[in-house]
Every structure is written in C-alpha cells, then in structure tokens.
Amino acid sequence: MLPLISVVVCTYNRAGILRLALEHLCRQTLDAAEYEVLVVDNNSRDHTAEVCTEFQARFPNVRYCREERQGLSHARNRGLHEACGEYVGYTDDDCRVPPQWLEVASQIIRDLSPGVFGGPYYPCYDAAPPSWWRDVYGAREHAEKARFLKANEDLSGGNIFFRRQVLEMIGGFDPGLGMSGEKIGYGEESAALVNIRTQMPQEVVYYDPRMYVYHLVRRHKLSLKWIAYSSFVKGRLGARLACGGAKPRVSYWWLARAVIWRTKQIGAAVLVHQWRRDRIKFPHAQNFLYEQGLPDHCYALGFLFEQCLLWRR
C-alpha cells in the first residue's frame, strides 16, 4: 500500500543536524505505514549517507537518494520525482517536528484535501542567544486560528505540504531559486505558490497553527549583520519574482535615487535615531533597529538594487 504522505528532507553537509531531524520524523504518532521519509542528499561530502543507512535499518519507511545537481530546488524536485505519497511535505534538516505533526497533516488531508497547506515555525537554538534576541524574531505565524490564506500570504519552505499532482502540474520548483551549496538563496516555495495560484486558482492554500515546527536558529544567524544581509538577498529575489525577469517600468534614474534614499534611511537609523530610542521599550540598540524596520529597509534596498540590475541588462 502506498503511503498517504511523503516527507522530503533535502540536506547538504549537515549529517549531525540531519540525525536529530530524522529522530523526530521517525517518532510520529501517525502510523508508519501512512508516511515515508525521503532524504535527498545534495552532494554531501560528510557522513550523511551513513546516517541514512543507520535510520533505514531501524525504520523501514525511511528512503535515501542522492541528487548530483547542486541546489535546493534540484533536490526538492528530485524528492517530488521519487515520492510515493499522495501528498509531498517538505521540511528542512534543521527543523524539529513535534510527534503529532503528521497526524495533524493527515487529518487536514482527509477533511479538506487542500492543494497546499502548512503551519508556523518557532525558533530553537544550538547556543544561548544574545541578550537582545527575542524569540519572535525567529518565528513566523499568520494567525491563532486555522484559515485559508490570502493571495499575498505564503508558507515557509520548511513546513509546507503539496498535493503531489498540483506540484507536478506546475513543474515543481524553479532551479534558479533557493540555496545552492553554500550560496544563500530563497524564494523557491513562494514562486511555486504564485504559479499554483495563477495556473490553478481553484486550489486553496490552508494554514493551521497545529502544524507547527521548530526551526534551528544557528549561532551565526543571531546577529543584525546576518539579518540585514539575508533580508537584502530576499529583496533581490522578490524583485525577480515581481518583475519576471523583465525590465522595470520605472526609469533607471528613479531607481538609483530610490536606492540612495533607502540607504540614507538605514544610515539614519544606525547612526542617529537609535540614540533617541526608548530604552525601556528597546533595552538594546539591536532591538530598536530590528523593530523599527531594519529588515524591511534592507529588503526594500535589495528589491531596488535588483531592479537596477534588471534595467541595465
């Protein structure tokens, strides 16, 4: 009998982290006959294959394959191709799923059969976070109650399920988006949702807060420098999705002036405004900068910068 759900975990050189993720995935309250765990090794040079062999010996519903084409989207597409389930779920090798995660997923499938569904994520850590860090900075949630998402709302790539036929009909994930080895990248799941909503408007995207996972916020991400850089990269990818690779309709000089203005806004926040902050509400300068929009400014700067590049091509 084929499983209802195939959970795909794409991984690259993180065997130690992967081991913890698999322990959680293999200890689900859902009957093991109803799901499989498919690990897609994207050219790892560590002992990822040995970890998977160990789990395959203990859990018959664990499978392993290797994808030679570098890039998270390639690995996700390989997982889609290899999956046996009616639904294909994606989680990351640095996510920890609670025991009831797949049982809730199976209930949603049987009750609603949505084209796409998922839930929130909350942070977990491999080291004590700095004193200024707040858990909300590493979390993402839409609502306290389950509901269908609006057209401008999407789901996290580390906690998302697709009806397999729906994902196959749009051709899977864009290989030009997402992580590639050590190169940072985002946006492949957002682009997939855009394609589904455009090509199959009858399919709904469902959000359920019971479908939560914990996402590891590693030590190097607990800094404003990382947050600013990743927001900038997300902005560049957002511009590519919005423009579809076409030249922006506004002039190049308008974009250049907008880049300069946005850069000044960031500089003003860093150099001037933080000294006027409410030190009770914002006990650290980092809190002020984060909550007064530094990630949004950096995203907007990346968006404008990419538009400048698109205009000059």
N, C-alpha and C positions, 0 to 999 in steps of 0.2 A: 504494500500500500504506500502511495506517495504521501509525503508529509504535507501538512497544510501550509507551513511556514518554512522558508529557508532564510536563515540569518547569515549574512555575509559580513565577514570581518577582513578588511584589507590591511595589510601590515608591511612595514619596511624597516628592518634592522631594529626591532624592539621586542626581542624574544621574552625578556623579563616582564615587561608590561603586558605582553600578549598572554602570558601564562595566567595572570590574575584575571584578565578579561574572560578567558575560557573557563576558569573555575566558576565564575558567576553564571556564565551562559549554560554550563552543563549541570547546574543545580537548580533548574527551574521547576516550579510546581506543575507546569504543563507536562503531560505525558510525553516521554521522549519519542514515542512513535509519531507524534504530531509535528515534530520540528527537526530540522537538521542544522548543524553549524558548519558553514563552509568557510575555511580560511584561505584567502588568496594572498600568496606570498609574492610581493612585487620586487623580486630580485634581491632579497635579503642576503647579506654576507655573514650573518651571525648564525646562531643555532636555532633559528625559527623552525626549520623542518624537523629537527629532533624534538622540539617541544610539541609539535603537532602529532608526531608519531606516538609520543607518550600518551597524549589525550585520546588518540584513535584506539589505542589498546584498552583504555578504560571506558570509553564511551563510543558505542557503535554508530551513533548519529553524527559524529564529527568527521568531516572530509577535508582534504587538503589538495590545493593545486598551486601551480606556480605560473605567474604571468610575466613574461620576459619584457614586454613593452613597458617602459618606465612611465609611471604616472598613475595617480589615484583613479582617474576616470577610466583608464585602461583596465585597472584592477577591478573596479566596480562593474564594468561591462563584462569582464570575464566571469565574475560571480553571477551576473544575470544569466549568462550563457550556460553555466554549469548547474544552476539552481534547479531543484526538482519541485519546489513548493508552488502552490497557487499564488502565494504572496511572497515577496522578497523584501526582507528587512535589512537595513544597514545600520551597523553600529561601529564605533571606532575601537582600535586596540587599546586606547587609553580611557575607555568608558567602563563603568561598573554598573551592571544591571541588577535590580532587585529580583528576588525569587519569583514574584508574581508577574513579572514584566510580560512574558509571552502568554501567560494565561489571560491577562487583560487583553492582549492583542487578539487572541483567538475569539474572545467574546465580541470585540468590536467587529471582527470579520464576519462572524455568524449573524450578528444583529443588524449591521449596517452595510457591509460589503463596500466600503468606500474605495475610490480609486487610489487615494493616498491618505495616510494617517500617521500620527506620531504624537509626541508629547514634549514636555520641558526637559531641561537638564539643569543640574545643580553642581557646584564645584566640590571636588575633593582634592587632596594635596599630598605630595610626596615630601614636603618640608613645611615647617611652620611659616605661614605667610607673614609679610611685614606688618607692622603695627597699623599702617594706614589702610591696608587692604580690607575691603568689606565683601562678604560672600556674594552680595547682589551683583558685584562687578563680574563675577564668573558664572552667573546664572542667566538663563533665558526662558521666559514663560510668557504665554499670551493671556491667560485668564484663569480664574479659580475654578470655573466650571467647564465641562466639555461642551464644545460647539464646533460648527463648521467655520473654517477660516475665510476671511475676506480675500479679495483678489490681490491686495497689496501685502498679505501676510504669508510667510512661508515657514518651513520647518527646518530643524537642524539636521545636517547630514549624518550626525552620529546617533540619530533617533528617529528614523523615518522608514515607513513601510509602503511598498507599492504593490498593487495587483500586477502580477508579472506581465500579463498581456498589455496592460496600459503602458508600462515602461518599454516593452518591446516595440510597441507601435510608434513611439517617438524616437526609436533608435538608441535608447539608453542615454548615457552621459557623454557630453562633449569632451573629447580628449584634449582639447585646448585649454580646459579649465581644471582647477583643482591642484593639489600638491603634486610634485614630481620629484621624487628622491628627496633631497634636502632643500629644494626650491619651494618657497612658500607660495601657496595659491589657494583660491577659494572659488565658490560660485557654481560648482557643477550641479548641485542639487537645486539651487534656485533657478538655474537655466532649465532644468528638467521640469520643474513646476510651471514655469512660464510656457513651455512647449505643450504640456498637458492641458493647461487652461486655455491655450489658444486653439489647439487642434481638437480637443475633446471637452468642450465647455460643459457637457453634461456630467462629467466626473467631478466629484466633490473632494475637498481636502478637509480632513477631520482632525481635530485636536482634542486630546483627553489628558488632563493633568495626572491621571493614574498611570500614564505611560511614561513615568519619569526615569531618568538615568542619572548617574553621577559621572561627571567628566573631570578627568585629571588636569588640574592647572599646575603645570610643572614650574620649577623654580625660576627658569629664565623668562617666563611669561608674567611674573609678578613684578613688573616694572612699567612705568609710564613710557619708557623708550619703546618697549615691545608693543604696548597697546597703541601708541601713535603710529608705529611702522605698520602693524597689521591692519589698522584702520585705513591707512593710506593705500595699501595694496587692495583691500576690499573696495575702496572707492574707484581704483583703476578698473577693476573687474566689473564693478557696477556700471561704469561708463560703457564698457564694451557690450554689455548686455542691453543697455538702453539704446545705444546707437546702432547695434547690429553690425559693427564694422564700418558703417557709413560715415562720411564727413559730417560733423555737426552743422546745424543750420545757422548758428550764430557765427560772427566773424572771428578770425584768429585773434585780432587785437582786443576784442571784447573778452575773450577767454584769458588772454595774457593779463589784462587789467584785473580780472576776477581772481586769478592766481595770486597776484601781488596783494590784493586786498585781503584775501583769506590768509596769506602768510603773515600779514601785519596783525590780523586778529589773533593768530596763535601767539605771535611775539608779545602782543599786549597782555594776553592772559598770563604768559610766563613771567614777563618782566615787570608788569605794573599791577594788574588787578589782584594778583594773589596777596599782595601786601595789605590790601584793604579787606581781606576776607573776614567773615565772621568766624572767629577761632573756636567758638563753641560748636557751631554747626559743622565747621570744617576744621577739625583739630590739626590736620596736616595739610601742607600745600598740595600734596598729591590728591587729597580728597577734593579740594576746591577745583583743581584743574580738570579732574575726571568728571565731576558732577556739573561743572559749568560748561561742558561741551567739547573738551579737547578731542575725544574720539570722533565726534561729529565734524569738527573742523578739519581733522586730518582726513576723514573720509571724503569730505567735500573737496579738499585740496587734491586728493588722488583722482577724484572724478574729473575735475577741471584739467589736471595735468594730462590725463589720458585723452581727453577731448582735444587738447592742443596737439598731441601726437597724431591722433586720427586726422585732424585737419591738415596737417603737413604731409601726410602720406600721399 
